[in-house]
Each structure stands twice: as structure tokens, then as C-alpha cells.
Amino acid sequence: MSLTIAAIREREQGERRVALIPLVAQRLQHMGCTTALETEAGAASFYPDATYKDTTIRSDVGTLLAGADVVLAVNPPTPDMIARMRSGSILISFIYGRTHPDVVKALQAQKITCFAMEQIPRISRAQAMDALSSQATLAGYYAVLLGTVHMPKILPMMTTAVGSLRAAQVLVMGLGVAGLQALATAGRLGAVTEGYDVRPETKEEAHSLGAKFVETGVDATGQGGYARELTADEKIKVKSVLSDHIAHADLIVTTAAVPGRKAPRLIDAEQISKMKPGAVIIDMGAEGGGNCEGTVAGQTVQVGPAILVGPVNLPSCLSEQASELYSKNILNLLQQIIKDGKLSLDMTDEVIAKTLVTHDGKITNDGVREAIEGPARTAAPSSVSAPASTQAPPPPAAPTTGSKG
């Protein structure tokens, strides 16, 4: 009997993406799988039901979930939907387990094997599965376009019959995937571009895109592609350098975010107060609390002389291609766990091991488990003759901040 892979319709407000596009459904069928889709799951991404050839379309999501071996989604399904899934089946979606404990507990209770797309390791062979990067690429592109429609001026230099218009100054803060794409887009549109990141190794990438790199003399390179938290002295040093660049910018795009954690503060109210009248900030960290003081997620507000935009779910604004990239990310992951039409999980594989959040009723991701269950306790000594240690436990590691996506 072939594996049934089903995609559900997204229910989160404003979400227009879908986890399975028609092309990927056909490829899964060529792998020997059966595909199913909840009615109109792809409609908001301009993939109508009729375009899903040889795919079962079901209006009853309960029946769809109960009959699926693998369930695909963009956002975490609700605990109620997880309870309708077949025990022992597989879920592939963004999960953000640290901030969705109810979802993780539901996955445990139903013994669901869950792959969290935000946990895909950033190693060379996993690049084609890296959904954070694929979505961040589109978000960085769209952030600049969003900025241009809020600006009272154009980006490129332009010569007219009554004189020349100067090119706009664009500053991108955080040169991860989104930030580099924002720099590239602003440059293509004719702006004078600058890039900043606390990781000096991003300097060459900024230069390759024709942008000037803002040097602060601070190296805060952390682990896993993120940046570590700055010390108090480093923050003062960075602020003194950046404030002048912020004051001269016509458009700023901030991209610093760590999935499931509070966004780091990059720009404060004092710096905003010295910006040009009509200058625009696109705060891509809005969903995590904002990179800027005064950001309101999902709203556009005026703070002093500047217009502060706090967009949420930018990839969904480009839902057709965001769905295409995300669905292909999932396909490449599925190709690692489906062999000859059957599920085959190699728990020693780095990609599989690091992407798993739950399996067989257990939380397999250390970070998620600690966030939900608390730090693991050391077993009591078996012998009473051994003296108890009086040494205080080491302090927890400083949270990472900075841009990965």
C-alpha cells in the first residue's frame, strides 16, 4: 500500500502559503506516493484544486488527517488537529516548539514523528531543504519594495528637465539571507547602499553586492550562523558608529531575528529622533518584538520624523513563489526519508536527527525539551558516602542575537 502524503489548508490569519504545490505533488506520485489535499488549500497561493492532477481533494480535514501517513503544513497545526492525526504518522511544518508548548505536547501524546522545518541544519548538503533561507530570500526582496511605497522619494538617481534627483541612501542592518537580498534589491533599484552586521565575515558579501560595509570594530560572531549578544561596552561602541549612518539613511531595513526568540534591539528612540523627516524603517524583526524601539507588529506608525513599518509574515505576501520554494524544500526532505516508496528514518543522519522535534512520544530536540520540561536534572548519587557538591552550577549561556535569516 502506497504512502499517503496530505497537505492541509492554513488557518492562521493572513497566511496565504500552501505546503504542497501541484508540481511537487506530481513528483511525489512518481516516487510511488499517493497525494491528498484539503479543499482550496492552495487557492490563496493561486494553485486551484483543479491544478492538482491525480490528487485526492477532501473537504473534511478530519478524514484527511486520519488517512495520511505524512501531513504537510506551513504553520504549526492546532493541538485539536494533531489529535485527529493517525498515531505514529509524520508531520512536517514550521513548529517553533519553544513558543508552542501545547503543540509539542499534543505531538507527544499522539506519538507523532515531527520534523520542524526551522530546525534544518545549515550545512551544505541540506541547503535544498533550508526553508528559513528560501523564505528569507523572498522576505528580504519584498522588504525593500515595501519601503519604497512608504518613502516620499524614489530610490535611483534621476535626471529631469528641471534638475537631477539624488539617489536614496539605503542601510540594511543584519546581513543574513534576508539582509543580503535586501541589499541586492536596493542596489538593483539604483539606491546607494550600506550594510551592517556584527559578524565581520559578512563584509565581503556586502562588497560583492556593491554596498559599503559599516565598520564598528566589534566582532560578535556566534554559533550556528547567528550572532552572540553584545556586551554593554560593545553596544555603546556600535551605537556611536551606527548613529551617524542611521541619521543619513532614507530607508533602513532591519533583519535581525532568531526563530522562536525575542528580536534584538538595533535602533533606539534617540537614534530615530535624529533621522531625516520622511525616512522609513522596515523592521523585519517586528514579529519577535522589533529591532527598533517603537515598532508595532502589523502596523505602520510615525515615530518622530520617521515612518516605522512592522510587517508580519512577509513571505506570505509573495505566496505563489513562497509556496513553490517551501514545497520544494519539503520535497527534498521527503527524498531523505522515503526509499522505494516506504518510510526509512536513519536517526544517525545529521539532517534527520537535528530536524526532528518529537518521535515515539518523546521530545528529541534538546532546546525544545528544556524550554518545555525545564533543565534536565542530574540523578542523585547512589552512595551516601560521597559528599554533596557545593559548587554552584555554571551560568546559562547568553542568548544569541543577530540575523540568520
C-alpha positions in Angstrom: 0.0 0.0 0.0 1.5 3.4 -1.0 2.2 6.2 1.4 -0.4 8.9 1.6 1.0 12.4 1.8 -1.6 15.1 2.6 -1.4 18.9 2.9 -3.8 21.0 4.9 -5.2 24.4 4.4 -3.5 27.1 6.5 -5.8 28.6 9.2 -3.5 31.4 10.6 -4.8 34.9 9.9 -3.1 36.4 6.8 -1.4 33.1 5.9 -1.7 32.5 2.1 1.0 29.9 1.5 0.5 26.2 1.0 2.9 23.3 1.8 2.2 21.3 -1.4 2.1 22.7 -4.9 0.9 20.7 -8.0 4.4 20.2 -9.4 5.7 18.7 -6.1 2.5 16.5 -5.8 3.4 15.0 -9.2 6.9 14.3 -8.2 5.7 12.6 -5.0 3.4 10.5 -7.1 6.4 9.5 -9.3 8.1 8.3 -6.0 5.2 5.9 -5.5 3.2 8.0 -3.1 -0.4 9.0 -3.0 -1.2 12.7 -2.6 -4.2 14.4 -0.9 -5.2 18.0 -0.3 -7.7 19.8 1.8 -10.2 21.7 -0.3 -8.9 25.1 -1.5 -5.6 24.7 0.4 -3.7 26.2 -2.4 -6.3 28.8 -3.6 -4.8 31.8 -1.8 -1.4 31.0 -3.5 -3.2 30.8 -6.9 -3.0 27.0 -7.0 -6.6 26.0 -7.5 -7.8 22.5 -6.7 -8.1 21.7 -10.4 -4.4 22.0 -11.0 -3.6 19.1 -8.6 -3.7 16.2 -11.0 -4.3 12.7 -9.6 -4.6 14.2 -6.1 -7.5 13.4 -3.8 -9.3 16.6 -2.7 -11.1 16.3 0.6 -13.3 18.9 2.3 -13.3 17.0 5.7 -10.0 17.8 7.3 -10.6 15.1 9.9 -10.8 12.4 7.3 -7.8 13.8 5.5 -5.7 13.7 8.6 -6.8 10.3 9.8 -5.9 8.8 6.4 -2.5 10.4 6.0 0.9 8.8 6.7 2.6 12.2 6.3 0.9 15.6 6.9 2.4 18.7 5.4 1.7 22.3 6.7 3.3 25.7 6.8 2.4 26.8 10.3 2.0 24.5 13.4 -1.4 22.7 13.3 -3.6 23.2 16.3 -3.5 20.6 19.1 -7.0 19.6 18.1 -5.9 18.9 14.5 -2.9 17.0 15.7 -5.3 14.8 17.9 -7.0 13.8 14.6 -3.8 12.6 13.0 -3.0 8.9 12.9 -0.9 7.8 15.8 2.7 7.2 14.6 2.3 9.3 11.5 4.6 12.1 10.4 4.2 15.9 10.5 6.4 18.3 8.5 5.9 22.0 9.1 7.3 25.0 10.9 6.8 24.3 14.6 8.8 26.7 16.8 8.4 24.4 19.7 9.9 26.7 22.3 7.0 29.1 21.9 4.3 26.4 21.1 4.4 24.0 24.0 0.8 23.0 23.6 1.6 21.8 20.0 4.6 19.8 21.2 2.7 18.2 24.0 -0.1 17.2 21.5 2.6 15.7 19.2 3.9 13.7 22.2 0.5 12.5 23.2 -0.3 11.3 19.7 3.2 9.9 19.2 3.7 11.9 16.0 7.1 12.0 14.4 7.6 15.7 13.7 10.1 17.4 11.5 10.4 21.1 12.2 11.4 23.0 9.1 13.1 25.8 11.1 15.4 23.2 12.6 17.0 22.2 9.2 20.8 22.4 9.9 22.7 24.9 7.8 25.1 22.5 6.2 26.0 22.2 2.5 24.0 19.1 1.7 20.9 20.5 3.5 20.7 23.8 1.5 18.0 22.5 -0.7 15.8 21.8 2.4 16.5 25.1 4.2 13.1 26.6 4.4 14.2 29.5 6.6 16.6 30.6 3.9 14.2 30.2 1.0 11.5 32.2 2.8 14.0 34.9 4.0 15.2 35.4 0.4 11.8 36.5 -0.7 11.2 38.5 2.5 14.4 40.5 2.0 13.4 41.3 -1.5 9.9 42.3 -0.6 11.0 44.5 2.4 12.8 46.9 0.1 9.7 47.2 -2.2 7.6 47.8 0.9 9.9 50.5 1.9 9.7 52.2 -1.5 5.9 52.6 -1.3 6.2 54.3 2.1 9.0 56.7 1.1 8.3 60.3 -0.1 11.1 59.9 -2.7 12.5 57.4 -5.3 15.5 55.1 -4.9 17.5 55.8 -8.1 19.2 59.0 -9.3 17.1 60.6 -12.0 17.8 63.4 -14.4 14.8 65.6 -15.3 14.3 68.8 -17.3 14.4 70.8 -14.1 17.4 69.1 -12.5 18.6 65.9 -11.1 17.2 63.9 -8.2 19.8 62.3 -5.9 19.8 58.6 -5.3 18.4 57.4 -1.9 20.6 56.1 0.9 19.6 52.6 2.0 21.1 51.0 5.1 20.5 47.3 5.7 21.2 46.1 9.3 21.8 42.3 9.6 23.4 40.6 6.6 21.9 37.2 6.8 20.0 35.7 3.8 17.2 38.4 4.1 19.6 41.2 4.6 21.8 40.3 1.6 18.8 40.0 -0.6 17.6 43.4 0.6 20.9 44.9 -0.3 20.9 43.3 -3.7 17.3 44.5 -4.4 18.0 48.1 -3.3 21.2 48.2 -5.4 19.3 46.9 -8.5 16.8 49.7 -8.0 19.5 52.3 -8.0 20.0 53.2 -4.4 23.3 53.9 -2.7 23.6 51.0 -0.3 25.3 50.3 3.0 25.3 47.1 5.0 26.0 46.4 8.7 26.4 43.2 10.7 28.2 42.4 13.9 29.9 39.5 12.1 32.8 40.9 10.1 32.9 38.0 7.7 29.8 39.5 6.0 31.9 42.4 4.8 33.0 40.7 1.6 29.4 39.6 0.9 28.2 43.2 1.2 31.0 44.4 -1.1 30.1 41.8 -3.7 26.7 43.4 -3.9 28.2 46.9 -4.5 27.4 48.0 -0.9 29.6 49.8 1.6 30.2 47.9 4.8 29.8 49.8 8.1 32.8 49.1 10.2 32.3 49.2 14.0 35.3 47.3 15.2 33.1 44.8 17.1 33.2 41.1 16.3 30.2 39.2 17.7 30.3 36.1 15.6 28.3 33.4 17.4 27.3 29.8 16.7 25.0 28.3 14.0 25.2 31.4 11.8 23.8 33.7 14.4 25.5 36.5 16.3 26.1 36.4 20.0 24.7 39.0 22.4 26.8 42.2 22.6 28.3 43.3 25.9 27.4 46.7 27.4 30.6 48.2 26.2 30.2 46.8 22.7 26.7 48.1 22.4 28.0 51.6 23.2 30.8 51.3 20.7 28.4 50.1 18.0 25.8 52.7 18.7 28.3 55.5 18.4 29.3 54.4 14.9 25.9 53.5 13.6 24.0 56.6 14.8 25.6 58.7 12.0 24.7 56.2 9.3 21.1 55.9 10.7 20.7 59.7 10.6 21.7 59.9 7.0 19.6 57.0 5.7 16.4 57.5 3.6 15.4 53.8 4.1 16.6 51.3 6.7 15.8 47.6 6.6 16.5 45.7 9.9 16.6 41.9 9.6 18.0 40.7 13.0 15.9 37.7 14.2 16.4 34.4 15.9 13.5 31.9 15.3 11.4 31.5 18.4 13.2 34.2 20.4 12.9 37.9 21.1 14.4 40.1 18.4 17.5 42.1 19.4 17.2 45.9 19.6 19.2 47.6 16.9 17.8 51.1 16.8 16.5 53.1 19.8 14.2 56.1 20.1 17.1 58.6 20.3 18.6 57.4 17.0 15.2 57.5 15.4 14.6 61.1 16.6 17.7 62.2 14.6 16.6 60.6 11.3 15.6 62.6 8.2 11.9 63.7 8.0 10.1 61.1 6.0 12.8 58.4 6.4 11.4 54.9 6.5 12.4 51.8 8.6 11.2 48.4 7.6 11.5 46.3 10.8 11.6 42.7 9.8 12.0 41.7 13.4 8.6 43.0 14.2 7.1 39.6 15.0 9.8 39.0 17.6 9.2 42.3 19.4 11.0 44.5 16.9 14.6 45.6 16.1 13.5 49.2 16.7 12.1 51.0 19.7 8.5 51.9 18.9 7.8 49.1 16.4 4.2 47.8 16.4 3.9 44.4 14.7 1.5 44.5 11.8 1.2 48.3 11.8 2.8 51.4 10.3 3.4 54.2 12.8 5.2 57.5 12.7 7.9 57.8 15.4 9.4 61.3 15.5 10.4 62.2 11.9 10.5 58.6 10.7 7.9 56.1 9.4 8.3 52.8 11.2 6.8 49.7 9.4 6.4 46.5 11.3 5.4 43.9 8.7 4.5 40.3 9.7 4.8 37.2 7.6 6.4 38.9 4.6 6.9 35.6 2.6 3.1 35.2 2.5 2.9 38.5 0.5 4.6 36.5 -2.3 2.5 33.4 -1.6 2.8 31.8 -5.0 6.6 31.6 -5.1 7.0 31.3 -1.4 4.8 28.2 -1.6 6.9 26.9 -4.5 10.1 27.2 -2.6 8.8 25.8 0.6 7.1 22.9 -1.1 10.4 22.1 -2.9 12.3 22.3 0.5 9.8 19.7 1.8 10.2 17.5 -1.2 14.0 17.4 -0.7 13.5 16.4 2.9 11.0 13.7 1.9 13.5 12.3 -0.5 15.8 11.7 2.5 13.1 9.7 4.4 11.3 7.9 1.6 13.1 5.0 0.0 11.4 2.8 -2.6 8.0 4.2 -1.7 8.5 3.4 2.0 9.4 5.4 5.1 13.0 4.9 6.2 14.3 7.1 9.1 18.0 7.0 9.6 18.4 8.5 13.1 22.1 8.7 12.6 21.7 11.1 9.7 22.5 14.7 10.8 19.7 16.3 8.9 17.1 13.9 10.3 18.4 14.0 13.8 18.6 17.8 14.0 15.3 18.4 12.3 13.3 16.0 14.5 11.3 17.6 17.4 9.3 14.6 18.6 9.3 10.9 17.9 7.6 7.9 19.6 6.1 10.1 22.4 9.4 11.8 23.2 10.8 15.3 22.6 14.0 14.7 20.7 15.2 18.3 20.4 17.2 19.3 23.5 16.4 23.0 23.2 12.7 22.4 22.9 12.7 19.8 25.6 14.4 22.2 28.1 12.1 25.0 27.2 9.0 22.8 27.9 10.2 20.4 30.6 13.0 22.5 32.2 16.7 21.7 32.5 17.5 18.0 32.9 18.1 17.0 36.5 21.2 15.1 37.4 20.5 11.8 39.1 21.1 11.6 42.8 24.3 9.8 43.8 23.8 6.1 44.6 26.2 6.2 47.5 25.5 8.3 50.6 29.3 8.3 51.4 30.0 10.7 48.6 29.8 14.3 49.8 27.3 16.6 48.0 28.9 19.2 45.7 28.7 22.7 47.0 29.9 24.2 43.7 27.3 26.4 42.0 26.1 25.4 38.6 27.6 27.3 35.6 25.6 30.3 34.4 23.4 29.7 31.4 24.9 30.7 28.0 24.0 34.2 26.8 21.1 34.1 24.3 22.2 34.6 20.7 21.0 37.6 18.8 21.5 38.7 15.3 20.4 37.7 11.8 20.5 34.2 10.4 17.7 34.5 8.0 
